[in-house]
Amino acid sequence: KFEIATGRICGAEALARYVDDRHGVVSPVKFIPQLEKENNVRFVDFFMLEEVCRLLRSWQKQSQPVLPISLNFSRCTLMEDGVVDEINRIVDKYELERSLLEIEVTESVDAMDRRILTDISQRLIQAGYRLFLDDFGAEYSNLSILSALPLSGLKLDRSLIHDLYANPTTRLVAESLIQLCHKMKIVS
């Protein structure tokens, strides 16, 4: 991640990919739904968290600059009892500032019970993590999710910005969402 105005690197995102001998690199869009269906996605979520923590700790030990890293958590994992405690346990094991971790949830979390989603989100924020909504606009976006969650940032889906320069309507939608986020203090 970098700031457009300055070109300064300000963060990173940890992404999971599956490498298949026959098909090459497989996008999470193809394998995460199956893992969710089999109740195994938690293993990927917590593996990624552990690896991010290990990397951040390694940078600290080498006196390298440490930047926030975002990682995705499936709504299935977020709904597990004790998920925030488990996240805290892993992060604390590496003696990291929790603000270095940005938990990303996709707009599909809106399918969760709103009360449960709000509770989990508030607990993550109170524990010191930053919460981002990923892929906003990928499907039928419900704007009310912006007011329901204590978000630190919003990531627009590429479908909302793919023709940003060629389409004035796309530009207007993106500008309006950015202005709304600024007014709601949903900025990273």
Accessible surface in RSA format (square Angstrom, percent):
REM  Atomic radii and reference values for relative SASA: ProtOr
REM  Chains: A
REM  Algorithm: Lee & Richards
REM  Probe-radius: 1.40
REM  Slices: 20
REM RES _ NUM      All-atoms   Total-Side   Main-Chain    Non-polar    All polar
REM                ABS   REL    ABS   REL    ABS   REL    ABS   REL    ABS   REL
RES LYS A   1    86.72  42.3  48.86  30.0  37.86  90.1  58.28  52.5  28.44  30.3
RES PHE A   2   130.23  65.2 110.27  68.3  19.96  51.9 110.27  66.9  19.96  57.1
RES GLU A   3    65.63  37.7  59.45  45.0   6.18  14.7  28.92  55.9  36.71  30.0
RES ILE A   4   160.90  91.6 138.47 103.2  22.42  54.0 138.90 100.0  21.99  59.7
RES ALA A   5   102.99  94.7  58.09  89.6  44.90 102.1  69.01  97.2  33.97  90.0
RES THR A   6    95.77  68.1  57.31  58.1  38.46  91.7  65.98  88.6  29.80  45.0
RES GLY A   7    47.76  58.9   0.00   N/A  47.76  58.9  24.92  68.4  22.84  51.2
RES ARG A   8   128.16  53.8 119.05  60.7   9.10  21.7  68.13  93.1  60.02  36.4
RES ILE A   9   111.88  63.7 102.89  76.7   8.98  21.7 102.89  74.1   8.98  24.4
RES CYS A  10    38.08  28.8  27.29  30.4  10.79  25.4   7.87  19.9  30.21  32.6
RES GLY A  11     3.16   3.9   0.00   N/A   3.16   3.9   0.94   2.6   2.22   5.0
RES ALA A  12    35.46  32.6  33.36  51.5   2.10   4.8  35.46  49.9   0.00   0.0
RES GLU A  13    53.05  30.5  27.58  20.9  25.47  60.7   8.78  17.0  44.27  36.1
RES ALA A  14    20.22  18.6   9.34  14.4  10.88  24.7  17.68  24.9   2.53   6.7
RES LEU A  15    93.37  52.0  68.16  48.8  25.20  63.4  68.98  48.4  24.38  65.6
RES ALA A  16    24.35  22.4  15.80  24.4   8.55  19.5  19.54  27.5   4.81  12.7
RES ARG A  17   113.09  47.5  82.77  42.2  30.32  72.2  29.79  40.7  83.30  50.5
RES TYR A  18   113.04  52.8 109.89  62.5   3.15   8.2  76.42  57.4  36.62  45.1
RES VAL A  19   106.53  70.1  85.19  77.1  21.34  51.4  85.19  74.0  21.34  57.9
RES ASP A  20    33.55  23.5  30.42  30.3   3.13   7.4   2.38   5.6  31.17  31.1
RES ASP A  21   159.07 111.4 118.65 118.1  40.41  95.6  43.78 103.0 115.28 115.0
RES ARG A  22   203.73  85.5 170.08  86.7  33.65  80.1  69.50  95.0 134.23  81.3
RES HIS A  23   123.54  67.5  94.00  65.3  29.54  75.6  64.21  66.2  59.33  69.0
RES GLY A  24    31.44  38.8   0.00   N/A  31.44  38.8  29.58  81.2   1.87   4.2
RES VAL A  25   102.72  67.6  75.18  68.1  27.54  66.4  75.18  65.3  27.54  74.7
RES VAL A  26    23.82  15.7  20.35  18.4   3.47   8.4  23.82  20.7   0.00   0.0
RES SER A  27    45.88  38.8  41.32  55.1   4.56  10.5  32.88  70.0  13.00  18.2
RES PRO A  28    33.00  24.1  32.64  29.8   0.36   1.3  32.91  27.2   0.09   0.6
RES VAL A  29   122.06  80.3 108.23  98.0  13.82  33.3 115.35 100.2   6.71  18.2
RES LYS A  30   156.96  76.6 127.27  78.1  29.69  70.7  77.48  69.7  79.48  84.7
RES PHE A  31    35.46  17.7  33.69  20.9   1.77   4.6  35.19  21.3   0.27   0.8
RES ILE A  32    36.34  20.7  36.34  27.1   0.00   0.0  36.34  26.2   0.00   0.0
RES PRO A  33    70.70  51.5  66.57  60.7   4.12  15.0  67.39  55.6   3.31  20.6
RES GLN A  34    82.36  46.1  80.46  58.8   1.90   4.5  38.67  82.3  43.68  33.1
RES LEU A  35    40.20  22.4  40.20  28.8   0.00   0.0  40.20  28.2   0.00   0.0
RES GLU A  36    37.00  21.2  31.53  23.9   5.46  13.0   7.28  14.1  29.72  24.3
RES LYS A  37   160.14  78.1 128.31  78.7  31.83  75.8  90.61  81.6  69.53  74.1
RES GLU A  38    87.40  50.2  64.77  49.0  22.63  53.9  33.99  65.8  53.40  43.6
RES ASN A  39   118.97  82.0 103.04  99.6  15.92  38.3  29.41  70.8  89.56  86.6
RES ASN A  40    55.62  38.4  54.68  52.8   0.94   2.3   7.67  18.5  47.95  46.3
RES VAL A  41     3.05   2.0   3.05   2.8   0.00   0.0   3.05   2.7   0.00   0.0
RES ARG A  42    76.11  32.0  75.76  38.6   0.34   0.8  22.29  30.5  53.82  32.6
RES PHE A  43   124.92  62.5 117.56  72.8   7.36  19.2 120.26  72.9   4.66  13.3
RES VAL A  44    36.60  24.1  34.30  31.0   2.30   5.6  36.51  31.7   0.10   0.3
RES ASP A  45     7.91   5.5   7.64   7.6   0.27   0.6   0.27   0.6   7.64   7.6
RES PHE A  46    18.49   9.2  16.70  10.3   1.79   4.7  17.21  10.4   1.28   3.7
RES PHE A  47   121.91  61.0 115.13  71.3   6.78  17.6 120.55  73.1   1.36   3.9
RES MET A  48    29.74  15.4  29.74  19.7   0.00   0.0  19.28  16.4  10.46  13.9
RES LEU A  49     0.01   0.0   0.01   0.0   0.00   0.0   0.01   0.0   0.00   0.0
RES GLU A  50    30.30  17.4  30.30  22.9   0.00   0.0  16.08  31.1  14.21  11.6
RES GLU A  51    63.35  36.4  59.25  44.8   4.10   9.8  20.36  39.4  42.99  35.1
RES VAL A  52     6.49   4.3   4.97   4.5   1.51   3.6   6.38   5.5   0.10   0.3
RES CYS A  53     0.00   0.0   0.00   0.0   0.00   0.0   0.00   0.0   0.00   0.0
RES ARG A  54   112.94  47.4 111.54  56.9   1.40   3.3  53.85  73.6  59.09  35.8
RES LEU A  55    77.09  42.9  73.06  52.3   4.04  10.1  76.70  53.9   0.39   1.0
RES LEU A  56     0.00   0.0   0.00   0.0   0.00   0.0   0.00   0.0   0.00   0.0
RES ARG A  57    63.48  26.7  63.48  32.4   0.00   0.0   9.56  13.1  53.93  32.7
RES SER A  58    39.81  33.6  34.45  46.0   5.37  12.4  24.36  51.9  15.45  21.7
RES TRP A  59    56.21  22.6  56.21  27.2   0.00   0.0  42.71  22.8  13.50  21.9
RES GLN A  60    57.48  32.1  39.52  28.9  17.96  42.8  20.96  44.6  36.51  27.7
RES LYS A  61   153.44  74.9 116.51  71.5  36.93  87.9  70.79  63.7  82.65  88.0
RES GLN A  62   106.70  59.7  80.66  59.0  26.04  62.0  39.37  83.8  67.33  51.1
RES SER A  63   105.86  89.5  70.70  94.4  35.16  81.0  44.34  94.4  61.52  86.2
RES GLN A  64    78.37  43.8  70.01  51.2   8.36  19.9  20.85  44.4  57.51  43.6
RES PRO A  65   114.43  83.4  95.24  86.8  19.19  69.8 107.62  88.9   6.81  42.3
RES VAL A  66    42.67  28.1  17.61  15.9  25.06  60.4  17.61  15.3  25.06  68.0
RES LEU A  67    46.25  25.8  46.25  33.1   0.00   0.0  46.25  32.5   0.00   0.0
RES PRO A  68    31.33  22.8  31.33  28.6   0.00   0.0  31.33  25.9   0.00   0.0
RES ILE A  69     5.83   3.3   5.83   4.3   0.00   0.0   5.83   4.2   0.00   0.0
RES SER A  70     0.00   0.0   0.00   0.0   0.00   0.0   0.00   0.0   0.00   0.0
RES LEU A  71     0.75   0.4   0.75   0.5   0.00   0.0   0.75   0.5   0.00   0.0
RES ASN A  72    52.39  36.1  46.09  44.5   6.30  15.2  28.12  67.7  24.27  23.5
RES PHE A  73     3.92   2.0   0.00   0.0   3.92  10.2   0.00   0.0   3.92  11.2
RES SER A  74    14.08  11.9   1.68   2.2  12.40  28.6  12.03  25.6   2.05   2.9
RES ARG A  75    79.15  33.2  75.76  38.6   3.38   8.1   3.94   5.4  75.21  45.6
RES CYS A  76    45.86  34.7  33.13  37.0  12.73  29.9  17.06  43.2  28.80  31.1
RES THR A  77     0.29   0.2   0.00   0.0   0.29   0.7   0.26   0.4   0.03   0.0
RES LEU A  78     1.80   1.0   1.78   1.3   0.02   0.0   1.78   1.2   0.02   0.1
RES MET A  79    89.92  46.6  67.36  44.6  22.56  53.7  54.29  46.2  35.63  47.2
RES GLU A  80    56.30  32.3  44.34  33.5  11.97  28.5  32.83  63.5  23.47  19.2
RES ASP A  81   150.82 105.6 119.88 119.3  30.94  73.2  41.99  98.8 108.84 108.5
RES GLY A  82    34.85  43.0   0.00   N/A  34.85  43.0  22.74  62.4  12.11  27.1
RES VAL A  83     2.52   1.7   0.42   0.4   2.10   5.1   2.52   2.2   0.00   0.0
RES VAL A  84     7.85   5.2   7.85   7.1   0.00   0.0   7.85   6.8   0.00   0.0
RES ASP A  85   102.30  71.7  96.53  96.1   5.77  13.6  30.36  71.5  71.94  71.7
RES GLU A  86    50.65  29.1  48.00  36.3   2.65   6.3  11.83  22.9  38.82  31.7
RES ILE A  87     0.05   0.0   0.05   0.0   0.00   0.0   0.05   0.0   0.00   0.0
RES ASN A  88    23.92  16.5  23.92  23.1   0.00   0.0   7.25  17.5  16.66  16.1
RES ARG A  89   126.64  53.2 117.80  60.1   8.84  21.0  73.83 100.9  52.81  32.0
RES ILE A  90     4.09   2.3   4.09   3.0   0.00   0.0   4.09   2.9   0.00   0.0
RES VAL A  91     0.00   0.0   0.00   0.0   0.00   0.0   0.00   0.0   0.00   0.0
RES ASP A  92    69.33  48.6  56.88  56.6  12.46  29.5  29.06  68.4  40.27  40.2
RES LYS A  93   116.56  56.9  84.84  52.1  31.72  75.5  66.25  59.6  50.31  53.6
RES TYR A  94    29.49  13.8  26.91  15.3   2.58   6.7  24.73  18.6   4.76   5.9
RES GLU A  95   127.51  73.2 102.44  77.5  25.08  59.7  45.13  87.3  82.38  67.3
RES LEU A  96    12.25   6.8   0.00   0.0  12.25  30.8   1.64   1.2  10.61  28.6
RES GLU A  97   120.27  69.1 111.89  84.7   8.38  20.0  44.42  85.9  75.86  61.9
RES ARG A  98    61.23  25.7  56.70  28.9   4.52  10.8  15.74  21.5  45.49  27.6
RES SER A  99    51.95  43.9  46.96  62.7   4.98  11.5  33.11  70.5  18.84  26.4
RES LEU A 100    22.32  12.4  22.32  16.0   0.00   0.0  22.32  15.7   0.00   0.0
RES LEU A 101     0.02   0.0   0.02   0.0   0.00   0.0   0.02   0.0   0.00   0.0
RES GLU A 102     6.08   3.5   6.08   4.6   0.00   0.0   0.00   0.0   6.08   5.0
RES ILE A 103     0.20   0.1   0.20   0.2   0.00   0.0   0.20   0.1   0.00   0.0
RES GLU A 104     0.10   0.1   0.00   0.0   0.10   0.2   0.00   0.0   0.10   0.1
RES VAL A 105     2.63   1.7   2.33   2.1   0.31   0.7   2.63   2.3   0.00   0.0
RES THR A 106    45.97  32.7  45.23  45.9   0.74   1.8  36.35  48.8   9.61  14.5
RES GLU A 107    18.11  10.4  15.69  11.9   2.42   5.8   9.81  19.0   8.30   6.8
RES SER A 108    42.63  36.0  32.41  43.2  10.22  23.5  35.36  75.3   7.27  10.2
RES VAL A 109     0.79   0.5   0.79   0.7   0.00   0.0   0.79   0.7   0.00   0.0
RES ASP A 110    41.38  29.0  26.80  26.7  14.59  34.5  12.13  28.5  29.26  29.2
RES ALA A 111    84.86  78.0  41.69  64.3  43.17  98.2  54.21  76.3  30.65  81.2
RES MET A 112    11.65   6.0   1.03   0.7  10.62  25.3   6.20   5.3   5.44   7.2
RES ASP A 113    66.89  46.9  50.68  50.4  16.21  38.3  24.52  57.7  42.36  42.2
RES ARG A 114    80.16  33.7  74.91  38.2   5.25  12.5  52.52  71.8  27.64  16.8
RES ARG A 115   179.47  75.4 169.69  86.5   9.78  23.3  83.07 113.5  96.40  58.4
RES ILE A 116    63.77  36.3  60.81  45.3   2.96   7.1  63.77  45.9   0.00   0.0
RES LEU A 117     1.73   1.0   1.73   1.2   0.00   0.0   1.73   1.2   0.00   0.0
RES THR A 118    32.63  23.2  32.63  33.1   0.00   0.0  28.69  38.5   3.94   6.0
RES ASP A 119    65.47  45.9  63.18  62.9   2.28   5.4  19.76  46.5  45.71  45.6
RES ILE A 120     9.48   5.4   9.48   7.1   0.00   0.0   9.48   6.8   0.00   0.0
RES SER A 121     2.73   2.3   2.67   3.6   0.05   0.1   0.05   0.1   2.67   3.7
RES GLN A 122    85.74  47.9  84.70  61.9   1.04   2.5  15.20  32.3  70.55  53.5
RES ARG A 123    88.70  37.2  85.41  43.5   3.29   7.8  42.54  58.1  46.16  28.0
RES LEU A 124     1.28   0.7   1.28   0.9   0.00   0.0   1.28   0.9   0.00   0.0
RES ILE A 125    56.82  32.3  48.07  35.8   8.74  21.1  48.07  34.6   8.74  23.7
RES GLN A 126   149.14  83.4 111.65  81.6  37.49  89.3  46.93  99.9 102.21  77.5
RES ALA A 127    20.63  19.0   5.33   8.2  15.30  34.8  14.28  20.1   6.35  16.8
RES GLY A 128    32.51  40.1   0.00   N/A  32.51  40.1  28.02  76.9   4.49  10.1
RES TYR A 129     5.14   2.4   0.28   0.2   4.86  12.7   0.28   0.2   4.86   6.0
RES ARG A 130    61.89  26.0  61.51  31.4   0.39   0.9  23.07  31.5  38.83  23.5
RES LEU A 131     1.52   0.8   1.52   1.1   0.00   0.0   1.52   1.1   0.00   0.0
RES PHE A 132     6.48   3.2   6.48   4.0   0.00   0.0   6.48   3.9   0.00   0.0
RES LEU A 133     0.00   0.0   0.00   0.0   0.00   0.0   0.00   0.0   0.00   0.0
RES ASP A 134    15.04  10.5  15.04  15.0   0.00   0.0   0.00   0.0  15.04  15.0
RES ASP A 135    52.43  36.7  52.02  51.8   0.41   1.0   5.19  12.2  47.25  47.1
RES PHE A 136     3.75   1.9   3.75   2.3   0.00   0.0   3.75   2.3   0.00   0.0
RES GLY A 137    13.29  16.4   0.00   N/A  13.29  16.4   3.71  10.2   9.58  21.5
RES ALA A 138    47.19  43.4  21.31  32.9  25.88  58.9  21.66  30.5  25.53  67.6
RES GLU A 139   130.70  75.0 105.69  80.0  25.01  59.6  34.25  66.2  96.45  78.7
RES TYR A 140   212.73  99.3 191.15 108.8  21.58  56.2 148.12 111.3  64.61  79.7
RES SER A 141    43.40  36.7  14.56  19.4  28.84  66.4  14.11  30.0  29.29  41.0
RES ASN A 142    64.37  44.4  55.88  54.0   8.50  20.5  17.40  41.9  46.98  45.4
RES LEU A 143   102.96  57.3  94.27  67.4   8.70  21.9  94.48  66.4   8.48  22.8
RES SER A 144    51.98  43.9  42.33  56.5   9.64  22.2  44.31  94.4   7.66  10.7
RES ILE A 145     1.82   1.0   1.82   1.4   0.00   0.0   1.82   1.3   0.00   0.0
RES LEU A 146     4.52   2.5   2.31   1.7   2.21   5.6   2.31   1.6   2.21   6.0
RES SER A 147    89.12  75.3  56.83  75.8  32.29  74.4  40.92  87.1  48.20  67.5
RES ALA A 148    26.26  24.1   8.49  13.1  17.76  40.4  18.90  26.6   7.36  19.5
RES LEU A 149     8.68   4.8   0.01   0.0   8.67  21.8   1.52   1.1   7.16  19.3
RES PRO A 150    46.40  33.8  28.42  25.9  17.98  65.4  43.39  35.8   3.01  18.7
RES LEU A 151    14.47   8.1   0.00   0.0  14.47  36.4   0.00   0.0  14.47  38.9
RES SER A 152    20.68  17.5  13.42  17.9   7.26  16.7  10.48  22.3  10.20  14.3
RES GLY A 153     1.14   1.4   0.00   N/A   1.14   1.4   1.14   3.1   0.00   0.0
RES LEU A 154    31.72  17.7   4.22   3.0  27.50  69.1   4.22   3.0  27.50  74.0
RES LYS A 155    53.89  26.3  49.73  30.5   4.15   9.9  47.97  43.2   5.91   6.3
RES LEU A 156    42.57  23.7  21.01  15.0  21.56  54.2  21.01  14.8  21.56  58.0
RES ASP A 157    23.18  16.2  21.41  21.3   1.77   4.2   1.77   4.2  21.41  21.4
RES ARG A 158   194.20  81.5 189.78  96.7   4.42  10.5  68.62  93.8 125.58  76.1
RES SER A 159    60.37  51.0  43.18  57.6  17.18  39.6  42.82  91.2  17.55  24.6
RES LEU A 160    39.44  22.0  36.44  26.1   3.00   7.6  38.34  26.9   1.10   3.0
RES ILE A 161    67.47  38.4  59.95  44.7   7.52  18.1  59.95  43.2   7.52  20.4
RES HIS A 162   139.70  76.4 100.76  70.0  38.94  99.6  87.23  89.9  52.46  61.0
RES ASP A 163    38.97  27.3  33.46  33.3   5.50  13.0  20.44  48.1  18.53  18.5
RES LEU A 164    47.39  26.4  46.34  33.2   1.04   2.6  46.34  32.5   1.04   2.8
RES TYR A 165   199.24  93.0 177.73 101.1  21.51  56.0 133.58 100.4  65.66  80.9
RES ALA A 166    90.12  82.9  54.74  84.5  35.38  80.5  64.20  90.4  25.93  68.7
RES ASN A 167    49.36  34.0  47.86  46.2   1.50   3.6   7.43  17.9  41.93  40.5
RES PRO A 168    90.69  66.1  85.43  77.9   5.25  19.1  85.99  71.0   4.70  29.2
RES THR A 169    90.78  64.6  87.98  89.2   2.80   6.7  56.66  76.1  34.12  51.6
RES THR A 170    18.56  13.2  14.12  14.3   4.44  10.6   6.91   9.3  11.66  17.6
RES ARG A 171    84.49  35.5  84.49  43.1   0.00   0.0  33.63  46.0  50.86  30.8
RES LEU A 172   110.55  61.6 109.14  78.1   1.41   3.5 110.16  77.4   0.39   1.1
RES VAL A 173    60.27  39.7  57.05  51.7   3.22   7.8  60.11  52.2   0.16   0.4
RES ALA A 174     4.95   4.6   4.53   7.0   0.42   1.0   4.95   7.0   0.00   0.0
RES GLU A 175    86.23  49.5  84.25  63.7   1.98   4.7  31.95  61.8  54.28  44.3
RES SER A 176    54.17  45.8  48.32  64.5   5.85  13.5  32.28  68.7  21.89  30.7
RES LEU A 177    18.62  10.4  18.08  12.9   0.53   1.3  18.57  13.0   0.04   0.1
RES ILE A 178    88.74  50.5  86.65  64.6   2.09   5.0  88.71  63.9   0.03   0.1
RES GLN A 179   111.00  62.1 108.85  79.5   2.15   5.1  31.50  67.1  79.50  60.3
RES LEU A 180    64.80  36.1  62.03  44.4   2.77   7.0  64.20  45.1   0.60   1.6
RES CYS A 181     8.91   6.7   8.91   9.9   0.00   0.0   5.43  13.8   3.48   3.8
RES HIS A 182   106.74  58.3  94.48  65.7  12.27  31.4  62.75  64.7  43.99  51.2
RES LYS A 183   169.24  82.6 139.66  85.7  29.58  70.4  93.12  83.8  76.13  81.1
RES MET A 184    71.23  36.9  45.06  29.8  26.17  62.3  48.73  41.4  22.49  29.8
RES LYS A 185   166.42  81.2 149.87  92.0  16.55  39.4 106.25  95.6  60.18  64.1
RES ILE A 186     9.42   5.4   6.23   4.6   3.19   7.7   6.23   4.5   3.19   8.6
RES VAL A 187    69.48  45.7  53.37  48.3  16.11  38.8  57.52  50.0  11.96  32.4
RES SER A 188   102.29  86.4  45.59  60.8  56.71 130.6  28.53  60.8  73.76 103.3
END  Absolute sums over single chains surface
CHAIN  1 A    11242.9       9249.0       1993.9       6456.7       4786.2
END  Absolute sums over all chains
TOTAL         11242.9       9249.0       1993.9       6456.7       4786.2
